Amino acid sequence: MLSDEDIVAALKEGRITITPTPDLSTQLGSCSLDLRLGHEFRIFNAGKMTCIDPTDPHSGKETTNEMTVKEGESFILKPNDFVLAVTQETVSLSNTLVARLEGRSSLGRLGIVVHSTASVVDPGWSGRIVLELGNLGKMPVALYPGMRICALTFEELKTPSKTPYDKKIGAKYKNQSAPVASRIGDEA
């Protein structure tokens, strides 16, 4: 796992690229880098369809709507709610690194989780990271675009990836810039 010193070196070498440039005085931890919440959210419309069919390529889009939260306003995440959101930062990794998405303890103590299953950011990834936000608590929580919402930890691969994400044929979320709905229906 990369330490704070290793992360700074990887940023300087271009093996990790983050845009906009993070404020290392507030976003760099001892072995992680915090990312901030973006303005875009994808919310589920529970009454629109009877169920989500993972084999239907249109099901994910038809059951969700994208919304944008204005600067200075909050998104209220209610108890037992689940939404997709996106980081402000675009992250790019070389084919020698993998990142892991982690929640922040301070938000976890409020009941907020930032990923259900998708915690690995593949070598060769480039895009904004989609967050699978849930509220496991008993009270609604206000989330503000720009707040530090998650952290990435980085690990060095033993050998460079032969097929990094940016070279994968059929990579469903390549260069995503918004909270993209599930594309599981596109799988062959």
C-alpha positions as CSV (number, residue, x, y, z in Angstrom):
1,M,0.0,0.0,0.0
2,L,1.3,3.5,-0.8
3,S,2.1,5.8,2.1
4,D,1.4,9.6,1.9
5,E,5.0,10.1,0.6
6,D,4.4,7.4,-2.0
7,I,1.1,9.0,-3.1
8,V,2.8,12.4,-3.5
9,A,5.6,10.8,-5.6
10,A,3.0,8.9,-7.8
11,L,1.2,12.2,-8.4
12,K,4.4,13.9,-9.4
13,E,5.4,11.0,-11.7
14,G,1.9,11.1,-13.3
15,R,1.1,7.5,-12.3
16,I,-1.9,9.0,-10.4
17,T,-3.6,12.0,-12.0
18,I,-6.3,13.9,-10.2
19,T,-8.2,16.9,-11.7
20,P,-8.8,19.3,-10.2
21,T,-5.5,19.1,-8.2
22,P,-6.2,18.0,-4.7
23,D,-5.3,20.2,-1.7
24,L,-2.8,17.9,-0.1
25,S,-2.9,19.9,3.2
26,T,-6.5,18.7,3.8
27,Q,-7.0,15.8,1.4
28,L,-3.9,13.7,2.0
29,G,-3.9,11.2,4.8
30,S,-1.1,8.9,6.1
31,C,-2.0,6.3,3.4
32,S,-5.0,7.7,1.6
33,L,-6.3,10.6,-0.4
34,D,-9.8,12.1,0.2
35,L,-12.1,12.9,-2.7
36,R,-14.9,15.4,-2.6
37,L,-18.6,15.0,-3.4
38,G,-19.7,16.2,-6.8
39,H,-23.0,18.0,-7.6
40,E,-24.6,15.2,-9.6
41,F,-26.9,12.5,-8.1
42,R,-28.9,9.7,-9.6
43,I,-32.0,8.9,-7.6
44,F,-34.3,5.8,-8.0
45,N,-38.0,6.2,-8.9
46,A,-39.5,3.4,-6.8
47,G,-43.0,3.7,-8.3
48,K,-42.1,3.8,-12.0
49,M,-41.5,0.1,-12.5
50,T,-42.4,-3.0,-10.6
51,C,-38.7,-4.2,-10.5
52,I,-35.3,-3.6,-12.0
53,D,-34.5,-6.3,-14.6
54,P,-30.7,-6.7,-14.8
55,T,-31.1,-8.3,-18.3
56,D,-32.9,-5.3,-19.7
57,P,-30.3,-2.7,-21.0
58,H,-32.8,0.2,-20.4
59,S,-34.0,-0.8,-17.0
60,G,-31.3,1.1,-15.0
61,K,-31.9,4.3,-16.8
62,E,-35.7,4.0,-16.8
63,T,-35.8,3.6,-13.0
64,T,-33.6,6.5,-12.2
65,N,-33.4,10.3,-12.7
66,E,-30.3,12.4,-12.6
67,M,-30.4,15.6,-10.6
68,T,-27.9,18.4,-9.9
69,V,-27.5,20.1,-6.5
70,K,-26.6,23.8,-6.7
71,E,-23.6,25.3,-5.0
72,G,-24.2,25.9,-1.3
73,E,-27.2,23.6,-1.2
74,S,-27.4,20.1,0.2
75,F,-28.7,16.7,-0.8
76,I,-30.7,15.1,2.0
77,L,-30.0,11.4,2.2
78,K,-32.9,9.8,4.1
79,P,-32.6,6.6,6.3
80,N,-32.6,3.4,4.2
81,D,-32.2,5.5,1.0
82,F,-29.7,4.6,-1.8
83,V,-28.5,6.9,-4.5
84,L,-25.6,7.2,-6.9
85,A,-23.4,10.2,-6.7
86,V,-20.1,11.1,-8.3
87,T,-16.8,12.6,-7.0
88,Q,-15.8,16.1,-8.0
89,E,-12.4,14.8,-9.1
90,T,-11.5,12.9,-12.2
91,V,-9.0,10.2,-11.3
92,S,-6.6,8.4,-13.7
93,L,-4.4,5.5,-12.8
94,S,-1.4,4.0,-14.6
95,N,-1.4,0.3,-15.4
96,T,0.9,-0.3,-12.3
97,L,-1.6,0.9,-9.6
98,V,-4.9,-0.1,-8.3
99,A,-7.0,2.1,-5.9
100,R,-9.6,1.1,-3.3
101,L,-12.5,3.3,-2.5
102,E,-13.1,3.7,1.3
103,G,-15.6,5.5,3.4
104,R,-14.7,8.1,5.8
105,S,-15.0,7.2,9.5
106,S,-16.6,10.6,10.4
107,L,-19.5,9.9,7.9
108,G,-19.7,6.2,8.8
109,R,-20.4,7.3,12.3
110,L,-23.5,9.1,11.0
111,G,-24.6,5.9,9.1
112,I,-23.3,7.0,5.6
113,V,-21.7,4.3,3.4
114,V,-20.1,5.2,0.1
115,H,-20.0,1.9,-1.7
116,S,-22.0,-1.3,-1.7
117,T,-19.7,-3.5,-3.7
118,A,-17.7,-1.4,-6.1
119,S,-14.6,-0.6,-4.1
120,V,-11.8,-1.4,-6.6
121,V,-10.6,1.2,-9.1
122,D,-8.8,-0.7,-11.8
123,P,-5.4,0.0,-13.3
124,G,-5.8,2.2,-16.3
125,W,-9.0,3.7,-15.0
126,S,-9.9,7.3,-15.9
127,G,-13.0,9.1,-14.9
128,R,-15.0,10.4,-12.0
129,I,-15.8,7.8,-9.5
130,V,-19.4,6.8,-8.9
131,L,-20.4,6.4,-5.3
132,E,-23.1,4.1,-4.1
133,L,-24.3,6.2,-1.2
134,G,-26.5,4.7,1.5
135,N,-27.9,5.9,4.8
136,L,-27.9,3.1,7.4
137,G,-28.7,5.5,10.2
138,K,-32.0,6.5,11.7
139,M,-31.8,10.2,10.8
140,P,-31.6,12.1,7.5
141,V,-28.1,13.4,6.7
142,A,-27.3,16.5,4.7
143,L,-24.5,16.0,2.1
144,Y,-22.9,19.0,0.5
145,P,-21.1,19.1,-2.9
146,G,-17.5,19.8,-2.2
147,M,-17.3,18.0,1.2
148,R,-14.8,15.2,1.6
149,I,-16.9,12.1,1.1
150,C,-14.5,9.2,0.5
151,A,-10.9,8.2,0.5
152,L,-8.8,6.3,-2.0
153,T,-5.9,4.0,-0.9
154,F,-3.4,2.8,-3.6
155,E,-1.6,-0.4,-4.1
156,E,1.3,-1.2,-6.4
157,L,0.8,-4.2,-8.7
158,K,3.5,-6.8,-8.7
159,T,3.6,-6.5,-12.5
160,P,1.9,-3.9,-14.8
161,S,-1.6,-4.9,-15.9
162,K,-1.7,-6.5,-19.3
163,T,-5.2,-5.3,-20.0
164,P,-5.8,-2.1,-18.0
165,Y,-9.4,-0.7,-17.9
166,D,-8.8,1.9,-20.6
167,K,-7.7,-0.9,-23.0
168,K,-10.6,-3.3,-22.1
169,I,-13.0,-4.0,-25.0
170,G,-16.5,-3.3,-23.7
171,A,-15.5,-1.4,-20.6
172,K,-18.9,-0.1,-19.6
173,Y,-17.9,2.9,-17.5
174,K,-14.8,4.2,-19.3
175,N,-14.3,8.0,-18.9
176,Q,-17.6,8.4,-17.0
177,S,-18.2,12.0,-15.9
178,A,-21.6,11.5,-14.2
179,P,-23.3,9.0,-11.9
180,V,-24.0,6.5,-14.7
181,A,-26.9,4.0,-14.1
182,S,-26.1,0.3,-14.0
183,R,-25.2,-1.1,-17.4
184,I,-25.4,-4.7,-16.4
185,G,-28.0,-5.3,-19.1
186,D,-25.2,-4.6,-21.7
187,E,-23.3,-7.7,-20.7
188,A,-23.1,-10.4,-23.2
